[in-house]
Structures are given as structure tokens and as C-alpha cells.
Amino acid sequence: MKTNKIIFWAATVILILWEGVMPLGTVLFAPEYVNAGTKPLGYPDYFAYALIYSKVLGVIAISSPGIQGRLKEWAYAGLAFNLIYAFISHACVDQNIGYMLMPLVVLGILVISYIYNHKIHQNSLTVKSNQQ
């Protein structure tokens, strides 16, 4: 159980930093670079803001221990779609292998967080049912 929590939190902290803190920091401290990743791909400026705020809300949902169920599932799904579409966008537009691989690496970390979140949740349900 303790190993599952360590793995979950290690993966989730990476996601918090990569998908939450860095984009929000860009909005707050370097707004001129907000669309640096989306503009070369042909997306409008407002799309970058929508992505940033969605990512921040997503990492808040997956990192909050009190949130379980559909909201957390939708947060994981939204972040997964974002990363898959980032890979597709880079593969179609700039075809830079580094830009294509990074979303897949982060997606792998997201999958680890998701799997271990379920392991922790199932273990806690098992412990509760054994106590009754």
C-alpha cells in the first residue's frame, strides 16, 4: 500500500509541475510566451489560455485526495486527450521528434498516476470492507 502511494504521488507531482505549475507560471510571469507552443501549430491565441486553465483544473482534480469518482476520471481523460492531440499536432505540423515524444512521455506518467490512483482506491475499499 505504501509503495503504491509513493509511486502515485511521484507521478502526480511530476504532472502537477509539468501540466499545472509551468503553464500557470507562464500566464502569471511571462504572458508574452503563453502561445509559444500553440501559435506555431496554427492554433489561435485564445486556445492557449483554454489549454492552460484546463490543465490547471485537471491537475487540481487528480491531486486532490478528497475527489474521487467521475470528476477525477474526467480530469484524467481530459489530460490524456490533451497529450494525445499535442502529439498528433506536432506529428502533422512540425514533425519534430522531440516535440512529438514529450507529450507521449508525459502521457506515460499520467497513465502511471491513473493506475496507481485506482490501486490505492481499491486497497482503501478492501480495507474498509474487511473492517466491517
N, CA, C and O atoms as CSV, one atom per row, in Angstrom:
chain,resi,resn,atom,element,x,y,z
A,1,MET,N,N,0.825,-1.201,0.000
A,1,MET,CA,C,0.000,0.000,0.000
A,1,MET,C,C,0.863,1.256,0.000
A,1,MET,O,O,0.587,2.201,-0.739
A,2,LYS,N,N,1.906,1.268,0.827
A,2,LYS,CA,C,2.752,2.446,0.918
A,2,LYS,C,C,3.507,2.670,-0.396
A,2,LYS,O,O,3.669,3.811,-0.828
A,3,THR,N,N,3.966,1.590,-1.030
A,3,THR,CA,C,4.668,1.699,-2.314
A,3,THR,C,C,3.741,2.280,-3.379
A,3,THR,O,O,4.158,3.113,-4.184
A,4,ASN,N,N,2.490,1.840,-3.383
A,4,ASN,CA,C,1.516,2.369,-4.347
A,4,ASN,C,C,1.342,3.878,-4.179
A,4,ASN,O,O,1.280,4.611,-5.166
A,5,LYS,N,N,1.264,4.335,-2.945
A,5,LYS,CA,C,1.103,5.769,-2.689
A,5,LYS,C,C,2.336,6.558,-3.122
A,5,LYS,O,O,2.218,7.656,-3.666
A,6,ILE,N,N,3.512,5.995,-2.878
A,6,ILE,CA,C,4.746,6.686,-3.277
A,6,ILE,C,C,4.807,6.816,-4.800
A,6,ILE,O,O,5.133,7.880,-5.326
A,7,ILE,N,N,4.494,5.734,-5.496
A,7,ILE,CA,C,4.523,5.775,-6.966
A,7,ILE,C,C,3.471,6.745,-7.482
A,7,ILE,O,O,3.746,7.544,-8.377
A,8,PHE,N,N,2.253,6.680,-6.915
A,8,PHE,CA,C,1.187,7.595,-7.333
A,8,PHE,C,C,1.618,9.047,-7.148
A,8,PHE,O,O,1.498,9.858,-8.066
A,9,TRP,N,N,2.120,9.370,-5.959
A,9,TRP,CA,C,2.472,10.765,-5.686
A,9,TRP,C,C,3.681,11.230,-6.480
A,9,TRP,O,O,3.746,12.397,-6.867
A,10,ALA,N,N,4.635,10.353,-6.731
A,10,ALA,CA,C,5.783,10.735,-7.562
A,10,ALA,C,C,5.321,11.091,-8.974
A,10,ALA,O,O,5.728,12.116,-9.523
A,11,ALA,N,N,4.481,10.255,-9.556
A,11,ALA,CA,C,3.964,10.530,-10.900
A,11,ALA,C,C,3.078,11.766,-10.897
A,11,ALA,O,O,3.149,12.587,-11.812
A,12,THR,N,N,2.251,11.902,-9.882
A,12,THR,CA,C,1.314,13.023,-9.826
A,12,THR,C,C,2.039,14.349,-9.605
A,12,THR,O,O,1.635,15.370,-10.161
A,13,VAL,N,N,3.088,14.348,-8.814
A,13,VAL,CA,C,3.857,15.590,-8.603
A,13,VAL,C,C,4.512,16.030,-9.913
A,13,VAL,O,O,4.546,17.222,-10.216
A,14,ILE,N,N,5.024,15.093,-10.680
A,14,ILE,CA,C,5.577,15.448,-11.999
A,14,ILE,C,C,4.493,16.075,-12.860
A,14,ILE,O,O,4.737,17.075,-13.535
A,15,LEU,N,N,3.298,15.497,-12.841
A,15,LEU,CA,C,2.185,16.061,-13.620
A,15,LEU,C,C,1.793,17.446,-13.115
A,15,LEU,O,O,1.529,18.348,-13.910
A,16,ILE,N,N,1.757,17.612,-11.804
A,16,ILE,CA,C,1.414,18.916,-11.228
A,16,ILE,C,C,2.397,19.976,-11.716
A,16,ILE,O,O,1.999,21.071,-12.113
A,17,LEU,N,N,3.678,19.638,-11.681
A,17,LEU,CA,C,4.691,20.595,-12.118
A,17,LEU,C,C,4.613,20.854,-13.615
A,17,LEU,O,O,4.657,22.005,-14.049
A,18,TRP,N,N,4.497,19.791,-14.409
A,18,TRP,CA,C,4.560,19.921,-15.862
A,18,TRP,C,C,3.270,20.478,-16.468
A,18,TRP,O,O,3.313,21.330,-17.355
A,19,GLU,N,N,2.134,19.998,-15.990
A,19,GLU,CA,C,0.854,20.377,-16.588
A,19,GLU,C,C,0.136,21.481,-15.813
A,19,GLU,O,O,-0.845,22.033,-16.312
A,20,GLY,N,N,0.589,21.811,-14.630
A,20,GLY,CA,C,-0.086,22.814,-13.825
A,20,GLY,C,C,0.754,24.030,-13.510
A,20,GLY,O,O,0.405,25.149,-13.884
A,21,VAL,N,N,1.865,23.810,-12.819
A,21,VAL,CA,C,2.674,24.933,-12.339
A,21,VAL,C,C,3.350,25.671,-13.489
A,21,VAL,O,O,3.309,26.900,-13.544
A,22,MET,N,N,3.972,24.932,-14.406
A,22,MET,CA,C,4.687,25.606,-15.504
A,22,MET,C,C,3.750,26.435,-16.383
A,22,MET,O,O,4.065,27.593,-16.655
A,23,PRO,N,N,2.603,25.894,-16.846
A,23,PRO,CA,C,1.709,26.735,-17.656
A,23,PRO,C,C,1.140,27.926,-16.888
A,23,PRO,O,O,1.050,29.029,-17.427
A,24,LEU,N,N,0.758,27.705,-15.634
A,24,LEU,CA,C,0.221,28.812,-14.837
A,24,LEU,C,C,1.291,29.861,-14.573
A,24,LEU,O,O,1.005,31.058,-14.587
A,25,GLY,N,N,2.520,29.422,-14.334
A,25,GLY,CA,C,3.630,30.356,-14.171
A,25,GLY,C,C,3.860,31.193,-15.407
A,25,GLY,O,O,4.208,32.370,-15.311
A,26,THR,N,N,3.669,30.593,-16.571
A,26,THR,CA,C,3.803,31.347,-17.821
A,26,THR,C,C,2.752,32.446,-17.903
A,26,THR,O,O,3.060,33.577,-18.278
A,27,VAL,N,N,1.510,32.115,-17.553
A,27,VAL,CA,C,0.439,33.117,-17.590
A,27,VAL,C,C,0.733,34.255,-16.621
A,27,VAL,O,O,0.540,35.426,-16.949
A,28,LEU,N,N,1.200,33.907,-15.432
A,28,LEU,CA,C,1.400,34.915,-14.395
A,28,LEU,C,C,2.667,35.737,-14.577
A,28,LEU,O,O,2.666,36.941,-14.321
A,29,PHE,N,N,3.755,35.096,-15.020
A,29,PHE,CA,C,5.043,35.783,-15.003
A,29,PHE,C,C,5.649,36.063,-16.379
A,29,PHE,O,O,6.555,36.889,-16.495
A,30,ALA,N,N,5.168,35.396,-17.410
A,30,ALA,CA,C,5.691,35.630,-18.764
A,30,ALA,C,C,4.565,35.491,-19.786
A,30,ALA,O,O,4.624,34.625,-20.658
A,31,PRO,N,N,3.536,36.342,-19.683
A,31,PRO,CA,C,2.368,36.183,-20.560
A,31,PRO,C,C,2.676,36.326,-22.048
A,31,PRO,O,O,1.885,35.902,-22.890
A,32,GLU,N,N,3.815,36.918,-22.371
A,32,GLU,CA,C,4.170,37.042,-23.788
A,32,GLU,C,C,4.505,35.681,-24.412
A,32,GLU,O,O,4.548,35.552,-25.635
A,33,TYR,N,N,4.742,34.669,-23.569
A,33,TYR,CA,C,5.075,33.331,-24.066
A,33,TYR,C,C,3.926,32.330,-23.945
A,33,TYR,O,O,4.120,31.137,-24.176
A,34,VAL,N,N,2.744,32.802,-23.589
A,34,VAL,CA,C,1.609,31.901,-23.380
A,34,VAL,C,C,1.326,31.058,-24.624
A,34,VAL,O,O,1.072,29.859,-24.516
A,35,ASN,N,N,1.368,31.672,-25.785
A,35,ASN,CA,C,1.021,30.945,-27.012
A,35,ASN,C,C,2.253,30.457,-27.774
A,35,ASN,O,O,2.156,30.153,-28.963
A,36,ALA,N,N,3.396,30.376,-27.120
A,36,ALA,CA,C,4.629,29.948,-27.791
A,36,ALA,C,C,4.537,28.514,-28.302
A,36,ALA,O,O,5.173,28.173,-29.300
A,37,GLY,N,N,3.762,27.680,-27.641
A,37,GLY,CA,C,3.633,26.295,-28.082
A,37,GLY,C,C,2.498,26.058,-29.047
A,37,GLY,O,O,2.533,25.098,-29.818
A,38,THR,N,N,1.486,26.914,-29.023
A,38,THR,CA,C,0.313,26.686,-29.871
A,38,THR,C,C,0.319,27.501,-31.164
A,38,THR,O,O,-0.210,27.052,-32.181
A,39,LYS,N,N,0.906,28.678,-31.131
A,39,LYS,CA,C,0.911,29.531,-32.331
A,39,LYS,C,C,1.621,28.879,-33.520
A,39,LYS,O,O,1.088,28.922,-34.629
A,40,PRO,N,N,2.814,28.270,-33.334
A,40,PRO,CA,C,3.476,27.630,-34.480
A,40,PRO,C,C,2.671,26.465,-35.065
A,40,PRO,O,O,2.880,26.073,-36.213
A,41,LEU,N,N,1.759,25.922,-34.274
A,41,LEU,CA,C,0.922,24.832,-34.759
A,41,LEU,C,C,-0.328,25.330,-35.470
A,41,LEU,O,O,-1.098,24.535,-36.010
A,42,GLY,N,N,-0.529,26.632,-35.472
A,42,GLY,CA,C,-1.658,27.220,-36.188
A,42,GLY,C,C,-2.895,27.447,-35.345
A,42,GLY,O,O,-3.951,27.782,-35.882
A,43,TYR,N,N,-2.791,27.274,-34.040
A,43,TYR,CA,C,-3.945,27.494,-33.179
A,43,TYR,C,C,-4.064,28.963,-32.818
A,43,TYR,O,O,-3.053,29.659,-32.730
A,44,PRO,N,N,-5.304,29.457,-32.604
A,44,PRO,CA,C,-5.480,30.863,-32.207
A,44,PRO,C,C,-4.989,31.104,-30.781
A,44,PRO,O,O,-4.849,30.171,-29.991
A,45,ASP,N,N,-4.730,32.376,-30.470
A,45,ASP,CA,C,-4.175,32.740,-29.168
A,45,ASP,C,C,-5.052,32.306,-28.000
A,45,ASP,O,O,-4.539,31.855,-26.976
A,46,TYR,N,N,-6.364,32.438,-28.140
A,46,TYR,CA,C,-7.249,32.100,-27.029
A,46,TYR,C,C,-7.197,30.614,-26.689
A,46,TYR,O,O,-7.504,30.235,-25.559
A,47,PHE,N,N,-6.819,29.777,-27.631
A,47,PHE,CA,C,-6.739,28.339,-27.395
A,47,PHE,C,C,-5.684,28.010,-26.338
A,47,PHE,O,O,-5.866,27.094,-25.536
A,48,ALA,N,N,-4.596,28.751,-26.341
A,48,ALA,CA,C,-3.531,28.530,-25.352
A,48,ALA,C,C,-4.055,28.781,-23.945
A,48,ALA,O,O,-3.749,28.020,-23.028
A,49,TYR,N,N,-4.837,29.834,-23.764
A,49,TYR,CA,C,-5.403,30.118,-22.446
A,49,TYR,C,C,-6.369,29.027,-22.015
A,49,TYR,O,O,-6.361,28.619,-20.853
A,50,ALA,N,N,-7.198,28.550,-22.931
A,50,ALA,CA,C,-8.132,27.466,-22.610
A,50,ALA,C,C,-7.376,26.213,-22.186
A,50,ALA,O,O,-7.767,25.546,-21.228
A,51,LEU,N,N,-6.305,25.893,-22.890
A,51,LEU,CA,C,-5.494,24.720,-22.529
A,51,LEU,C,C,-4.873,24.875,-21.144
A,51,LEU,O,O,-4.909,23.952,-20.331
A,52,ILE,N,N,-4.311,26.037,-20.888
A,52,ILE,CA,C,-3.633,26.263,-19.608
A,52,ILE,C,C,-4.605,26.123,-18.448
A,52,ILE,O,O,-4.314,25.417,-17.483
A,53,TYR,N,N,-5.749,26.781,-18.523
A,53,TYR,CA,C,-6.694,26.717,-17.411
A,53,TYR,C,C,-7.289,25.320,-17.266
A,53,TYR,O,O,-7.565,24.880,-16.150
A,54,SER,N,N,-7.489,24.621,-18.375
A,54,SER,CA,C,-7.979,23.246,-18.306
A,54,SER,C,C,-6.955,22.323,-17.661
A,54,SER,O,O,-7.311,21.458,-16.861
A,55,LYS,N,N,-5.685,22.507,-18.009
A,55,LYS,CA,C,-4.624,21.695,-17.412
A,55,LYS,C,C,-4.543,21.933,-15.912
A,55,LYS,O,O,-4.424,20.981,-15.140
A,56,VAL,N,N,-4.606,23.181,-15.496
A,56,VAL,CA,C,-4.521,23.513,-14.070
A,56,VAL,C,C,-5.691,22.891,-13.309
A,56,VAL,O,O,-5.498,22.299,-12.248
A,57,LEU,N,N,-6.896,23.024,-13.846
A,57,LEU,CA,C,-8.053,22.414,-13.189
A,57,LEU,C,C,-7.933,20.891,-13.161
A,57,LEU,O,O,-8.330,20.253,-12.186
A,58,GLY,N,N,-7.391,20.316,-14.219
A,58,GLY,CA,C,-7.208,18.867,-14.274
A,58,GLY,C,C,-6.242,18.360,-13.217
A,58,GLY,O,O,-6.524,17.372,-12.540
A,59,VAL,N,N,-5.106,19.029,-13.072
A,59,VAL,CA,C,-4.139,18.557,-12.059
A,59,VAL,C,C,-4.653,18.805,-10.642
A,59,VAL,O,O,-4.318,18.055,-9.724
A,60,ILE,N,N,-5.452,19.837,-10.457
A,60,ILE,CA,C,-6.068,20.043,-9.137
A,60,ILE,C,C,-6.997,18.874,-8.832
A,60,ILE,O,O,-6.997,18.352,-7.717
A,61,ALA,N,N,-7.782,18.464,-9.814
A,61,ALA,CA,C,-8.728,17.360,-9.600
A,61,ALA,C,C,-8.018,16.040,-9.336
A,61,ALA,O,O,-8.428,15.287,-8.452
A,62,ILE,N,N,-6.959,15.747,-10.088
A,62,ILE,CA,C,-6.308,14.449,-9.877
A,62,ILE,C,C,-5.434,14.422,-8.624
A,62,ILE,O,O,-5.147,13.348,-8.096
A,63,SER,N,N,-5.015,15.572,-8.151
A,63,SER,CA,C,-4.140,15.590,-6.971
A,63,SER,C,C,-4.897,15.794,-5.669
A,63,SER,O,O,-4.306,15.695,-4.594
A,64,SER,N,N,-6.179,16.075,-5.744
A,64,SER,CA,C,-6.969,16.277,-4.525
A,64,SER,C,C,-7.444,14.936,-3.981
A,64,SER,O,O,-8.222,14.246,-4.639
A,65,PRO,N,N,-6.990,14.558,-2.797
A,65,PRO,CA,C,-7.358,13.244,-2.254
A,65,PRO,C,C,-8.852,13.095,-1.990
A,65,PRO,O,O,-9.375,11.982,-2.044
A,66,GLY,N,N,-9.540,14.180,-1.708
A,66,GLY,CA,C,-10.965,14.100,-1.407
A,66,GLY,C,C,-11.844,13.906,-2.627
A,66,GLY,O,O,-13.030,13.599,-2.498
A,67,ILE,N,N,-11.279,14.080,-3.799
A,67,ILE,CA,C,-12.064,13.944,-5.026
A,67,ILE,C,C,-11.884,12.533,-5.564
A,67,ILE,O,O,-10.763,12.101,-5.832
A,68,GLN,N,N,-12.984,11.824,-5.720
A,68,GLN,CA,C,-12.976,10.500,-6.336
A,68,GLN,C,C,-14.143,10.437,-7.306
A,68,GLN,O,O,-15.003,11.318,-7.315
A,69,GLY,N,N,-14.167,9.409,-8.106
A,69,GLY,CA,C,-15.308,9.195,-8.974
A,69,GLY,C,C,-15.167,9.872,-10.312
A,69,GLY,O,O,-14.074,9.987,-10.866
A,70,ARG,N,N,-16.298,10.316,-10.818
A,70,ARG,CA,C,-16.362,10.806,-12.198
A,70,ARG,C,C,-15.525,12.049,-12.458
A,70,ARG,O,O,-14.913,12.172,-13.519
A,71,LEU,N,N,-15.491,12.955,-11.520
A,71,LEU,CA,C,-14.715,14.185,-11.731
A,71,LEU,C,C,-13.245,13.855,-11.955
A,71,LEU,O,O,-12.615,14.405,-12.859
A,72,LYS,N,N,-12.701,12.968,-11.143
A,72,LYS,CA,C,-11.296,12.583,-11.290
A,72,LYS,C,C,-11.096,11.828,-12.602
A,72,LYS,O,O,-10.086,12.028,-13.276
A,73,GLU,N,N,-12.040,10.967,-12.973
A,73,GLU,CA,C,-11.948,10.229,-14.241
A,73,GLU,C,C,-11.952,11.199,-15.426
A,73,GLU,O,O,-11.176,11.035,-16.368
A,74,TRP,N,N,-12.815,12.194,-15.377
A,74,TRP,CA,C,-12.869,13.184,-16.459
A,74,TRP,C,C,-11.592,14.007,-16.515
A,74,TRP,O,O,-11.137,14.377,-17.598
A,75,ALA,N,N,-11.015,14.292,-15.367
A,75,ALA,CA,C,-9.754,15.041,-15.338
A,75,ALA,C,C,-8.648,14.233,-16.002
A,75,ALA,O,O,-7.897,14.760,-16.822
A,76,TYR,N,N,-8.547,12.959,-15.652
A,76,TYR,CA,C,-7.555,12.099,-16.300
A,76,TYR,C,C,-7.810,12.018,-17.801
A,76,TYR,O,O,-6.875,12.103,-18.597
A,77,ALA,N,N,-9.069,11.853,-18.188
A,77,ALA,CA,C,-9.406,11.755,-19.610
A,77,ALA,C,C,-9.056,13.045,-20.353
A,77,ALA,O,O,-8.492,13.000,-21.446
A,78,GLY,N,N,-9.387,14.185,-19.764
A,78,GLY,CA,C,-9.091,15.465,-20.407
A,78,GLY,C,C,-7.599,15.678,-20.607
A,78,GLY,O,O,-7.166,16.127,-21.669
A,79,LEU,N,N,-6.811,15.354,-19.582
A,79,LEU,CA,C,-5.360,15.491,-19.720
A,79,LEU,C,C,-4.816,14.508,-20.756
A,79,LEU,O,O,-3.897,14.839,-21.505
A,80,ALA,N,N,-5.382,13.302,-20.799
A,80,ALA,CA,C,-4.935,12.316,-21.785
A,80,ALA,C,C,-5.250,12.790,-23.204
A,80,ALA,O,O,-4.401,12.697,-24.091
A,81,PHE,N,N,-6.457,13.294,-23.419
A,81,PHE,CA,C,-6.806,13.811,-24.752
A,81,PHE,C,C,-5.886,14.954,-25.153
A,81,PHE,O,O,-5.434,15.025,-26.296
A,82,ASN,N,N,-5.612,15.844,-24.215
A,82,ASN,CA,C,-4.720,16.965,-24.478
A,82,ASN,C,C,-3.354,16.471,-24.959
A,82,ASN,O,O,-2.812,16.988,-25.936
A,83,LEU,N,N,-2.807,15.483,-24.280
A,83,LEU,CA,C,-1.478,14.979,-24.632
A,83,LEU,C,C,-1.492,14.214,-25.955
A,83,LEU,O,O,-0.554,14.322,-26.745
A,84,ILE,N,N,-2.539,13.451,-26.195
A,84,ILE,CA,C,-2.654,12.729,-27.467
A,84,ILE,C,C,-2.752,13.717,-28.624
A,84,ILE,O,O,-2.090,13.548,-29.648
A,85,TYR,N,N,-3.579,14.747,-28.458
A,85,TYR,CA,C,-3.737,15.738,-29.534
A,85,TYR,C,C,-2.482,16.593,-29.709
A,85,TYR,O,O,-2.205,17.064,-30.812
A,86,ALA,N,N,-1.726,16.795,-28.637
A,86,ALA,CA,C,-0.451,17.509,-28.775
A,86,ALA,C,C,0.501,16.687,-29.637
A,86,ALA,O,O,1.178,17.228,-30.511
A,87,PHE,N,N,0.551,15.378,-29.390
A,87,PHE,CA,C,1.381,14.511,-30.219
A,87,PHE,C,C,0.940,14.577,-31.683
A,87,PHE,O,O,1.771,14.732,-32.578
A,88,ILE,N,N,-0.350,14.462,-31.922
A,88,ILE,CA,C,-0.873,14.489,-33.298
A,88,ILE,C,C,-0.568,15.820,-33.962
A,88,ILE,O,O,-0.168,15.851,-35.126
A,89,SER,N,N,-0.752,16.920,-33.243
A,89,SER,CA,C,-0.478,18.244,-33.810
A,89,SER,C,C,0.980,18.373,-34.224
A,89,SER,O,O,1.278,18.843,-35.322
A,90,HIS,N,N,1.879,17.961,-33.357
A,90,HIS,CA,C,3.307,18.051,-33.688
A,90,HIS,C,C,3.684,17.089,-34.808
A,90,HIS,O,O,4.531,17.410,-35.641
A,91,ALA,N,N,3.074,15.931,-34.835
A,91,ALA,CA,C,3.373,14.964,-35.895
A,91,ALA,C,C,2.917,15.489,-37.255
A,91,ALA,O,O,3.573,15.244,-38.268
A,92,CYS,N,N,1.807,16.202,-37.281
A,92,CYS,CA,C,1.268,16.695,-38.552
A,92,CYS,C,C,1.902,18.004,-38.998
A,92,CYS,O,O,2.072,18.227,-40.197
A,93,VAL,N,N,2.254,18.875,-38.054
A,93,VAL,CA,C,2.699,20.219,-38.422
A,93,VAL,C,C,4.214,20.337,-38.511
A,93,VAL,O,O,4.753,20.587,-39.588
A,94,ASP,N,N,4.898,20.161,-37.398
A,94,ASP,CA,C,6.340,20.431,-37.433
A,94,ASP,C,C,7.207,19.173,-37.525
A,94,ASP,O,O,8.379,19.258,-37.891
A,95,GLN,N,N,6.653,18.030,-37.202
A,95,GLN,CA,C,7.338,16.741,-37.311
A,95,GLN,C,C,8.689,16.705,-36.599
A,95,GLN,O,O,9.603,15.989,-37.010
A,96,ASN,N,N,8.798,17.483,-35.536
A,96,ASN,CA,C,9.994,17.477,-34.689
A,96,ASN,C,C,9.844,16.332,-33.693
A,96,ASN,O,O,8.909,16.318,-32.892
A,97,ILE,N,N,10.766,15.372,-33.745
A,97,ILE,CA,C,10.650,14.168,-32.928
A,97,ILE,C,C,10.650,14.486,-31.433
A,97,ILE,O,O,9.956,13.816,-30.668
A,98,GLY,N,N,11.404,15.481,-31.006
A,98,GLY,CA,C,11.422,15.874,-29.597
A,98,GLY,C,C,10.076,16.402,-29.143
A,98,GLY,O,O,9.601,16.064,-28.058
A,99,TYR,N,N,9.459,17.234,-29.977
A,99,TYR,CA,C,8.143,17.775,-29.653
A,99,TYR,C,C,7.070,16.693,-29.719
A,99,TYR,O,O,6.052,16.785,-29.032
A,100,MET,N,N,7.290,15.680,-30.531
A,100,MET,CA,C,6.326,14.588,-30.639
A,100,MET,C,C,6.436,13.622,-29.458
A,100,MET,O,O,5.425,13.103,-28.984
A,101,LEU,N,N,7.649,13.383,-28.987
A,101,LEU,CA,C,7.840,12.411,-27.909
A,101,LEU,C,C,7.459,12.944,-26.530
A,101,LEU,O,O,6.998,12.185,-25.677
A,102,MET,N,N,7.648,14.233,-26.309
A,102,MET,CA,C,7.395,14.786,-24.971
A,102,MET,C,C,5.958,14.551,-24.500
A,102,MET,O,O,5.772,14.122,-23.361
A,103,PRO,N,N,4.935,14.810,-25.319
A,103,PRO,CA,C,3.575,14.514,-24.845
A,103,PRO,C,C,3.369,13.033,-24.547
A,103,PRO,O,O,2.599,12.682,-23.653
A,104,LEU,N,N,4.053,12.162,-25.293
A,104,LEU,CA,C,3.908,10.731,-25.040
A,104,LEU,C,C,4.566,10.323,-23.725
A,104,LEU,O,O,4.058,9.451,-23.020
A,105,VAL,N,N,5.683,10.942,-23.395
A,105,VAL,CA,C,6.338,10.675,-22.109
A,105,VAL,C,C,5.441,11.122,-20.962
A,105,VAL,O,O,5.251,10.390,-19.990
A,106,VAL,N,N,4.891,12.330,-21.079
A,106,VAL,CA,C,4.000,12.844,-20.039
A,106,VAL,C,C,2.735,11.984,-19.971
A,106,VAL,O,O,2.204,11.760,-18.883
A,107,LEU,N,N,2.248,11.500,-21.111
A,107,LEU,CA,C,1.096,10.601,-21.129
A,107,LEU,C,C,1.417,9.311,-20.374
A,107,LEU,O,O,0.569,8.793,-19.648
A,108,GLY,N,N,2.619,8.795,-20.537
A,108,GLY,CA,C,3.028,7.613,-19.782
A,108,GLY,C,C,3.010,7.862,-18.287
A,108,GLY,O,O,2.584,7.002,-17.516
A,109,ILE,N,N,3.467,9.029,-17.872
A,109,ILE,CA,C,3.441,9.392,-16.449
A,109,ILE,C,C,1.996,9.529,-15.966
A,109,ILE,O,O,1.671,9.139,-14.844
A,110,LEU,N,N,1.136,10.081,-16.813
A,110,LEU,CA,C,-0.286,10.202,-16.489
A,110,LEU,C,C,-0.915,8.819,-16.304
A,110,LEU,O,O,-1.712,8.616,-15.387
A,111,VAL,N,N,-0.564,7.884,-17.160
A,111,VAL,CA,C,-1.080,6.517,-17.047
A,111,VAL,C,C,-0.628,5.878,-15.735
A,111,VAL,O,O,-1.415,5.204,-15.070
A,112,ILE,N,N,0.625,6.085,-15.363
A,112,ILE,CA,C,1.124,5.548,-14.085
A,112,ILE,C,C,0.323,6.137,-12.923
A,112,ILE,O,O,-0.088,5.407,-12.021
A,113,SER,N,N,0.101,7.447,-12.942
A,113,SER,CA,C,-0.681,8.098,-11.899
A,113,SER,C,C,-2.091,7.514,-11.844
A,113,SER,O,O,-2.613,7.250,-10.761
A,114,TYR,N,N,-2.699,7.314,-12.995
A,114,TYR,CA,C,-4.062,6.773,-13.079
A,114,TYR,C,C,-4.129,5.358,-12.513
A,114,TYR,O,O,-5.008,5.046,-11.709
A,115,ILE,N,N,-3.201,4.505,-12.933
A,115,ILE,CA,C,-3.195,3.118,-12.471
A,115,ILE,C,C,-3.014,3.048,-10.958
A,115,ILE,O,O,-3.726,2.310,-10.277
A,116,TYR,N,N,-2.077,3.803,-10.442
A,116,TYR,CA,C,-1.813,3.740,-9.004
A,116,TYR,C,C,-2.886,4.456,-8.196
A,116,TYR,O,O,-3.087,4.116,-7.030
A,117,ASN,N,N,-3.572,5.419,-8.761
A,117,ASN,CA,C,-4.726,6.014,-8.095
A,117,ASN,C,C,-5.792,4.944,-7.890
A,117,ASN,O,O,-6.390,4.857,-6.817
A,118,HIS,N,N,-6.031,4.129,-8.915
A,118,HIS,CA,C,-7.021,3.058,-8.789
A,118,HIS,C,C,-6.571,1.992,-7.792
A,118,HIS,O,O,-7.392,1.475,-7.034
A,119,LYS,N,N,-5.288,1.656,-7.781
A,119,LYS,CA,C,-4.794,0.681,-6.817
A,119,LYS,C,C,-4.992,1.171,-5.384
A,119,LYS,O,O,-5.419,0.411,-4.515
A,120,ILE,N,N,-4.683,2.427,-5.146
A,120,ILE,CA,C,-4.851,2.999,-3.807
A,120,ILE,C,C,-6.326,3.002,-3.420
A,120,ILE,O,O,-6.685,2.637,-2.301
A,121,HIS,N,N,-7.170,3.414,-4.353
A,121,HIS,CA,C,-8.611,3.494,-4.067
A,121,HIS,C,C,-9.187,2.102,-3.810
A,121,HIS,O,O,-9.991,1.931,-2.894
A,122,GLN,N,N,-8.790,1.110,-4.600
A,122,GLN,CA,C,-9.286,-0.252,-4.390
A,122,GLN,C,C,-8.776,-0.835,-3.074
A,122,GLN,O,O,-9.509,-1.532,-2.373
A,123,ASN,N,N,-7.518,-0.549,-2.742
A,123,ASN,CA,C,-6.975,-1.021,-1.462
A,123,ASN,C,C,-7.730,-0.424,-0.283
A,123,ASN,O,O,-7.988,-1.112,0.705
A,124,SER,N,N,-8.087,0.858,-0.384
A,124,SER,CA,C,-8.808,1.502,0.718
A,124,SER,C,C,-10.221,0.928,0.832
A,124,SER,O,O,-10.745,0.805,1.939
A,125,LEU,N,N,-10.847,0.574,-0.300
A,125,LEU,CA,C,-12.177,-0.044,-0.247
A,125,LEU,C,C,-12.095,-1.442,0.360
A,125,LEU,O,O,-12.984,-1.850,1.108
A,126,THR,N,N,-11.038,-2.170,0.041
A,126,THR,CA,C,-10.843,-3.511,0.586
A,126,THR,C,C,-10.636,-3.450,2.094
A,126,THR,O,O,-11.196,-4.255,2.837
A,127,VAL,N,N,-9.835,-2.497,2.541
A,127,VAL,CA,C,-9.600,-2.346,3.978
A,127,VAL,C,C,-10.899,-1.990,4.692
A,127,VAL,O,O,-11.181,-2.529,5.762
A,128,LYS,N,N,-11.690,-1.095,4.119
A,128,LYS,CA,C,-12.954,-0.703,4.745
A,128,LYS,C,C,-13.925,-1.885,4.836
A,128,LYS,O,O,-14.593,-2.070,5.853
A,129,SER,N,N,-13.997,-2.681,3.764
A,129,SER,CA,C,-14.923,-3.821,3.778
A,129,SER,C,C,-14.451,-4.903,4.747
A,129,SER,O,O,-15.279,-5.605,5.328
A,130,ASN,N,N,-13.139,-5.055,4.934
A,130,ASN,CA,C,-12.611,-6.020,5.886
A,130,ASN,C,C,-12.854,-5.595,7.338
A,130,ASN,O,O,-12.975,-6.438,8.227
A,131,GLN,N,N,-12.925,-4.287,7.564
A,131,GLN,CA,C,-13.168,-3.779,8.914
A,131,GLN,C,C,-14.609,-3.974,9.344
A,131,GLN,O,O,-14.905,-4.009,10.538
A,132,GLN,N,N,-15.507,-4.102,8.376
A,132,GLN,CA,C,-16.934,-4.227,8.731
A,132,GLN,C,C,-17.212,-5.620,9.031
A,132,GLN,O,O,-18.348,-5.966,9.355
